[in-house]
Amino acid sequence: MFLHFTHLSLGQSLDTTQQIIHFRSMLSATNNGFSLVPTFSLGKPAVVTTFNISGKGRFSFEPEFRYSMEFKPWSFIFIWRYKLIEKNKFQLKLGTHLPALNFISGSVIKNGMEQEAIQARRFFPVIEVIPSYKVSTNISLGLYYLYSIGMEKELTKNNHFVSLQPNFNNIPLTKQFYMRFNPQFYYLKLDKQDGFYVASSLTLARENFPFSISTLMNKAIDSDIPAKDFDWNVSLNYTFGKDYIKK
């Protein structure tokens, strides 16, 4: 869910030879940490921090760090993206997750005593293909494809995620408040199991205010993947950002 970011305004013109590095981040607290891919679901309150670091070029680094409210790691995803095509209305991004880690807690016996251990489960390679078309100032249509391979024995080996994503941004409610509505229809295939789903995110925000409220809902239409038929959460978000000049 993409939220409003603050912008840095300068009273003088910038030297075109200087490189500007854009740094954006969002911190979210949610009552239910779940993922559209069931393998990554936590199922309890969580904290999520996302970053976006980009410059004048086509590359961006967009890592995500997710923890349970007990501050145990949930998943770490190091996302690297490249704008292969960047036109006025059409854009095509390619991406990879290097690495993508999902953590689970369990009990192990050490020196004759039961202890809690955290296991990291790896996904590699992870490939993203993200085309999008800008219909108007506040409306766009996107397609998202992700492929990943689970490295551990208990994980599914071949994972496909294909999503159709219309986006309605900055919908005015009053002079100060606006909302974002991001529905999606997606197909998920995990080895031999697959399913069709519908999901949507709704964000309520205020102009020039860093806090916002959002909700995410997910409903299975026809699926044989073992997961909840319906899931949802609500999140409190804080966004911040800054531009740095590299001389």
C-alpha positions in Angstrom: 0.0 0.0 0.0 1.5 3.2 -1.2 1.1 6.2 1.1 1.7 10.0 0.8 5.4 10.9 1.2 6.7 14.3 2.3 8.9 16.2 -0.2 11.9 18.4 0.4 11.6 21.9 -1.1 14.7 24.0 -1.9 14.8 27.8 -2.4 17.6 27.7 -4.9 18.1 25.8 -8.2 20.1 22.6 -8.0 23.4 21.9 -9.8 22.5 19.4 -12.5 25.9 17.7 -11.9 24.9 16.9 -8.3 23.3 13.5 -7.6 20.1 13.4 -5.6 19.4 10.3 -3.5 15.7 9.9 -2.5 15.1 8.1 0.8 11.5 7.1 1.8 10.3 4.8 4.5 7.1 3.6 6.1 6.6 2.0 9.5 3.4 0.0 10.0 1.9 -1.7 13.1 -0.8 -4.2 12.2 -3.1 -6.5 14.2 -2.6 -9.4 11.8 0.5 -10.0 9.9 -0.6 -12.0 6.9 0.6 -12.3 3.3 -1.1 -13.1 0.0 1.4 -16.0 -0.2 0.4 -18.3 2.7 4.0 -19.4 3.3 4.8 -15.9 4.4 1.9 -15.4 6.8 2.5 -14.8 10.5 -1.1 -14.8 11.8 -0.5 -12.4 14.7 0.3 -8.7 15.4 3.3 -7.4 13.7 5.5 -4.5 12.8 6.6 -3.9 9.2 9.2 -1.4 8.0 9.7 -0.7 4.2 12.3 1.5 2.6 12.8 3.0 -0.9 16.2 4.2 -1.9 16.6 5.6 -5.4 18.6 8.1 -7.4 18.6 9.7 -10.8 19.2 6.4 -12.5 16.9 3.4 -13.1 17.8 1.3 -10.1 16.1 1.3 -6.7 16.6 -0.7 -3.5 13.4 -1.4 -1.6 13.9 -3.7 1.4 11.2 -4.9 3.8 11.8 -5.9 7.4 8.9 -7.6 9.2 8.8 -8.6 12.9 6.2 -10.0 15.3 5.2 -7.7 18.2 7.5 -9.8 20.4 10.2 -8.5 18.0 11.0 -11.9 16.6 11.9 -11.8 12.9 9.1 -12.6 10.6 10.6 -12.0 7.1 13.4 -10.0 5.6 13.1 -9.2 1.8 15.8 -7.3 0.0 14.2 -6.1 -3.1 16.2 -4.7 -6.1 14.3 -3.2 -9.0 15.3 -1.7 -12.4 13.1 0.5 -14.7 13.6 -1.2 -18.1 11.1 1.0 -19.8 10.0 4.5 -18.6 7.6 6.4 -20.8 5.0 9.1 -20.0 2.2 6.5 -19.5 3.9 3.1 -19.7 6.5 1.7 -17.4 8.2 -1.7 -17.1 10.2 -2.8 -14.0 12.2 -5.9 -13.5 13.1 -7.0 -10.0 14.7 -9.6 -7.8 14.7 -10.5 -4.1 18.2 -11.1 -3.0 17.8 -12.5 -0.5 14.2 -13.4 0.5 14.0 -14.9 4.0 11.1 -16.2 6.0 11.5 -17.1 9.7 9.7 -19.7 11.8 10.1 -20.5 15.5 10.3 -24.0 16.9 11.7 -26.1 19.7 15.0 -28.0 19.6 16.7 -30.2 22.1 20.2 -29.0 23.1 22.2 -30.6 25.9 19.1 -32.5 27.0 17.0 -29.3 27.4 14.3 -28.0 25.1 15.1 -24.6 23.7 13.4 -22.2 21.2 15.1 -21.8 17.9 14.4 -19.6 14.9 14.9 -21.1 11.4 15.4 -19.0 8.3 13.7 -20.3 5.1 15.2 -19.1 1.9 13.7 -18.4 -1.5 16.1 -18.2 -4.5 15.9 -17.1 -7.2 13.1 -14.6 -7.0 12.1 -12.8 -10.2 9.6 -9.9 -10.6 8.1 -8.5 -13.8 6.0 -5.3 -13.2 4.4 -3.5 -16.2 2.0 -0.6 -15.5 0.0 1.9 -17.6 -1.1 5.3 -16.4 -4.7 5.9 -17.4 -5.0 9.3 -15.8 -3.4 11.4 -13.0 -4.9 9.2 -10.2 -5.7 6.0 -12.0 -3.3 3.3 -13.2 -3.5 -0.3 -14.3 -0.7 -2.8 -13.4 0.3 -6.4 -13.8 2.6 -8.1 -11.3 4.3 -11.4 -11.8 6.6 -13.1 -9.3 8.4 -16.5 -9.5 10.4 -18.0 -6.7 12.0 -21.3 -5.6 11.9 -22.5 -2.0 15.3 -23.8 -0.9 14.4 -25.8 2.2 12.8 -29.3 1.9 9.5 -28.4 3.5 8.9 -25.4 1.1 7.2 -25.5 -2.2 9.8 -25.5 -5.0 8.0 -23.6 -7.8 5.9 -20.6 -6.8 4.0 -18.4 -9.3 2.1 -15.3 -8.4 0.2 -13.3 -11.1 -1.8 -10.3 -10.2 -4.0 -7.7 -12.1 -3.8 -4.5 -10.1 -5.9 -1.4 -10.9 -4.9 1.5 -8.6 -7.0 4.5 -7.6 -4.8 7.1 -5.9 -5.5 10.4 -4.1 -9.3 10.2 -4.2 -10.4 13.4 -2.4 -12.9 13.0 0.4 -12.6 16.5 1.9 -10.2 19.4 1.4 -7.7 17.7 3.8 -8.5 14.0 3.6 -8.1 11.6 0.7 -8.0 7.8 0.2 -6.4 5.2 -1.9 -8.1 2.1 -3.2 -6.0 -0.7 -4.6 -8.0 -3.9 -5.5 -6.4 -6.9 -7.2 -7.4 -10.2 -8.7 -4.6 -12.8 -8.6 -3.7 -16.4 -9.3 -1.3 -18.3 -7.1 0.3 -21.6 -7.9 2.5 -23.5 -5.4 3.8 -26.6 -7.0 0.7 -28.7 -7.8 -1.7 -26.6 -5.7 -3.2 -23.4 -7.0 -6.1 -20.9 -6.5 -7.8 -17.7 -7.6 -8.2 -14.9 -5.2 -9.4 -11.3 -4.9 -7.8 -8.8 -2.5 -8.0 -5.1 -1.8 -6.3 -2.4 0.3 -7.9 0.8 1.4 -5.9 3.7 2.9 -7.2 6.8 4.6 -4.8 9.7 4.8 -4.5 13.5 5.4 -2.6 16.0 3.4 0.8 16.8 4.8 0.3 14.5 7.8 2.7 11.5 8.3 0.1 9.1 9.9 -2.5 7.1 8.0 -4.8 4.1 8.5 -5.1 1.2 6.1 -6.8 -2.1 5.8 -6.0 -5.2 3.7 -8.6 -7.9 2.9 -8.1 -11.2 1.0 -10.7 -13.7 -0.2 -10.3 -17.0 -1.9 -12.5 -17.6 -4.9 -11.5 -21.1 -5.9 -8.4 -22.6 -4.3 -7.0 -25.9 -3.0 -4.1 -24.2 -1.2 -4.3 -24.8 2.6 -4.9 -21.3 4.0 -7.7 -19.1 5.4 -10.6 -18.6 3.1 -10.8 -15.0 4.2 -8.3 -12.8 6.0 -7.9 -9.2 6.8 -6.0 -6.7 8.9 -5.9 -3.0 9.9 -2.7 -1.0 10.2 -1.5 2.3 11.5 1.2 3.7 9.3 3.9 6.4 9.7 5.8 7.7 6.6 8.8 9.8 6.3 11.5 10.7 3.8 14.3 13.0 2.8 16.4 13.8 -0.3 20.1 13.8 0.0 22.6 15.6 -2.4 25.7 13.7 -3.2 28.4 16.0 -4.5 
